[in-house]
Amino acid sequence: MRKLITLLLCAALGTGVACAAPTVKLRFGHTVPETDSLHIAALRFAEQVKARTQGGIEIQVYANSQLGNDGTLVTGVRSGTIDIGATGNPFLTGIVPQLNALDLPYLFDSTEQAHHVLDGTVGRGLLDELGKHQMKGMAFWEIGFRSLTNNRRPINNAKDIEGLKIRTTPNPSHLYAFKLLGANPQPMPFGEVFSALESGAVDGQENPPTLLTASKMYEVQKYLSLTRHAYTALVVFMNQRRFDKLDPEQQKILLEEAVEAGRYQRELNAKNEAASIAELKAQGMEVNEHPDVASISKVVAKPVRKQFTDQYGDALLKAIDAQR
């Protein structure tokens, strides 16, 4: 209908001058540095969308919390002050509690299993839940398997985590897991983590090596232990009303390119992980590549899973387990 109205108006002008639809401009915000794979993939996403829509959609990408922290991005996209956002799955679990399932400790055995789940019917169903809250779930990208850093001591087993003040996400699964381990979890937006570590407000944090390198965490952290205790998906989501105003072909292109950019971003992470660990070592971090993961899993895996199933049942987790 919008296209028809535009054509009628152009015909009414009767001047023979081409009358093109106005360019749709979208703002895409995230909270990590421009050197991270998220930003690189977001730029590729914007480039591909512009090319395929022949300039009909232009996406401006804002890195480093320029449009606000993780919580602000979610609020902004819901309200429409921000068009597209990308944030870690934990920052959406307060809106869609089922997403908590993805953050359970030692839920996924590998990135391949995680990708299979997230790109299949389980993942699509979770993304569609965002539609009930004024957001269009576009695709799952990747933060990756989280590993533990701190300034106080090497982490070799579960016992070494006791007493540490650890920055976590606000996800209930993360908070409960670290409490079980005897740590003092401190939830905060990612944009505040570096300064909190620098000031000593917290002892450590947990993120994948690629993000540690991109955000220069080696400047404020001494020890890294590759605990890989939880996988975190990165959710790319759009204001639902803004999405609905696009024509069907534009919607199709946005969704297809969001998925494709996610594949590209995951490839970057896989390619760069070993180099990131080497860089962290070169920058002076002491890295334990083979901690006693079993001792950590023994403390957290079953109790945190039970916490989830007691609240939401076990159907979703059974569907995820079936992908092993």
CORVENNOR-V185162 format. One record per helix or strand of 2 or more residues. SS is the DSSP state (@ for helix, = for strand). FROM is the first residue (numbers start at 0). TO is the last residue. Records with the same first field share a line. If there is no record, write none. Layout:
SS: FROM-TO + FROM-TO
This chain:
@: 1-12 + 36-51 + 69-78 + 88-91 + 96-102 + 110-117 + 120-132 + 157-160 + 171-179 + 189-198 + 208-213 + 216-218 + 239-244 + 247-281 + 292-311 + 314-320
=: 23-28 + 56-61 + 83-87 + 134-149 + 164-167 + 183-186 + 203-206 + 222-238 + 285-287
